[in-house]
Amino acid sequence: MPQIDVVTPNEKLPERADAVVVGAGVIGISTALELADRGLSVAVVEKGEVACEQSSRNWGWCRQMGRDPREVPLIQVALAKWRNMNQRVGAETGFRQCGIVYLSESDQQLADREEWHREVAVPYKLKTKLLGAKEAQAMVPGCLRAWAGGLHTAEDGRAEPFIAVPAMARALQNSSGMVFTQCAARGVELSGGKISSLVTEKGVIKTDTVIVAGGYWTRRFLGNLKVDFPQTGVVNSVLRTQARDTGINHTFSGYKYAVRKRLDGGFTVTHNKYSLADLTPGHFSQFFRFLPLLQVDSKGVKLRLGRRFFQELAMKTRWRLDQVTPFELVRVLDPAPVNSILNDALNALQNDFPAFQGLASVDRWAGMIDATPDAVPVIDQIEKIPGLFVASGFSGHGFGLGPGAGQLMAEIVTGDRPCVDPKPFRLARFRDGSKPMPSTGL
């Protein structure tokens, strides 16, 4: 697993808080920061450590380019916040507006990207530029592969996941917020049909507002409350390399690889086509819900039936609030990286770029991406339980969207005017006949 910048937790649970956030990933911490800025007393409870799962294991991309159009207004809000994040938290988060390039290896792929540019970038006034073959080649000097063209968004950027979220958590602690790690949430108590407290393994916090930002664990937590949350998981593998000056500073994706330069001078490298669906009972019980998403990305997801199926089969789906929960038994979900996928990406990168040849990988890890059936997050209140809110299902987009999602979630909680239209992120879209479909994406 990646080396995370550890956050020292607060010591004593408060008797009461205006709001309690379940999950100390980028979404939970961003939401808590926004609520604290609005004058609320906020506590964040986390079963493991701050950003110990997907929030520290992601690619570190902060991009507008290639997004589902429903997410574009939210990423615009998020990027405005990322650009000021170092100043906002008084610490280094690694954010740099480096620009991102999508390289097209075929005329068909270029045509698809031209369509996205026409249908999404132009209407939303994104400063994304279409690249011809020569322009694309100039973006990646020394590359041996010929490109048909591409897309370039100079305003997109990158950040360092393993330090960014901890820095945000410390900023929360330096204001009016509290962060409690190794403190799993077990469930909520109700009074008059409304939230009255959150029960954790370490005690009870009285509150009338609970925001669940539990990543992959959200479905299981809400399931114990008899709230159906459509969500499944996909394992994505990542490696980092030793430092080297390759002459390429912007983030880029092409052929089989996606590459981001790191603050330490090395690179984060992933496969831009393949992830692994480590099958669980949830994949089978929700098969028809997720069939549209599987059809959109049927070639990009490898299926495996292994130990994870039986591990999750043995997990409780219902428990009392005085019982040990699955969250206390699995403090950190740490899937093994799929080395065959990473080797394929690194070999392709080194074959195409002499500057990367001989560059060794010094660390490898994987994370569990939590996905919804349309690959768009849920940021909403739970209507059947007043005072309960959810921000989850970010489908691999949560790190970049995090600061914007936190603002929107806080605005929904407080009743403030939302920064973007919240309708695309409502939970009811999966049961009200809307039949939301995933974007083909880029």
Secondary structure as GFF3:
##gff-version 3
##sequence-region A 1 442
A	DSSP	beta_strand	19	22	.	.	.	ID=ss1
A	DSSP	alpha_helix	26	37	.	.	.	ID=ss2
A	DSSP	beta_strand	42	45	.	.	.	ID=ss3
A	DSSP	alpha_helix	54	57	.	.	.	ID=ss4
A	DSSP	beta_strand	61	62	.	.	.	ID=ss5
A	DSSP	three_ten_helix	69	71	.	.	.	ID=ss6
A	DSSP	alpha_helix	72	83	.	.	.	ID=ss7
A	DSSP	alpha_helix	85	89	.	.	.	ID=ss8
A	DSSP	beta_strand	100	104	.	.	.	ID=ss9
A	DSSP	alpha_helix	107	116	.	.	.	ID=ss10
A	DSSP	pi_helix	117	121	.	.	.	ID=ss11
A	DSSP	beta_strand	128	131	.	.	.	ID=ss12
A	DSSP	alpha_helix	133	139	.	.	.	ID=ss13
A	DSSP	beta_strand	149	153	.	.	.	ID=ss14
A	DSSP	beta_strand	157	158	.	.	.	ID=ss15
A	DSSP	alpha_helix	161	174	.	.	.	ID=ss16
A	DSSP	beta_strand	177	180	.	.	.	ID=ss17
A	DSSP	beta_strand	185	191	.	.	.	ID=ss18
A	DSSP	beta_strand	194	200	.	.	.	ID=ss19
A	DSSP	beta_strand	203	206	.	.	.	ID=ss20
A	DSSP	beta_strand	210	212	.	.	.	ID=ss21
A	DSSP	three_ten_helix	215	217	.	.	.	ID=ss22
A	DSSP	alpha_helix	218	223	.	.	.	ID=ss23
A	DSSP	beta_strand	232	241	.	.	.	ID=ss24
A	DSSP	beta_strand	251	254	.	.	.	ID=ss25
A	DSSP	beta_strand	257	261	.	.	.	ID=ss26
A	DSSP	beta_strand	267	271	.	.	.	ID=ss27
A	DSSP	beta_strand	275	278	.	.	.	ID=ss28
A	DSSP	alpha_helix	281	285	.	.	.	ID=ss29
A	DSSP	alpha_helix	287	296	.	.	.	ID=ss30
A	DSSP	beta_strand	301	304	.	.	.	ID=ss31
A	DSSP	alpha_helix	307	313	.	.	.	ID=ss32
A	DSSP	alpha_helix	326	329	.	.	.	ID=ss33
A	DSSP	alpha_helix	339	352	.	.	.	ID=ss34
A	DSSP	three_ten_helix	354	356	.	.	.	ID=ss35
A	DSSP	beta_strand	361	371	.	.	.	ID=ss36
A	DSSP	beta_strand	378	381	.	.	.	ID=ss37
A	DSSP	beta_strand	388	392	.	.	.	ID=ss38
A	DSSP	alpha_helix	398	414	.	.	.	ID=ss39
A	DSSP	three_ten_helix	423	425	.	.	.	ID=ss40
A	DSSP	three_ten_helix	427	430	.	.	.	ID=ss41
###
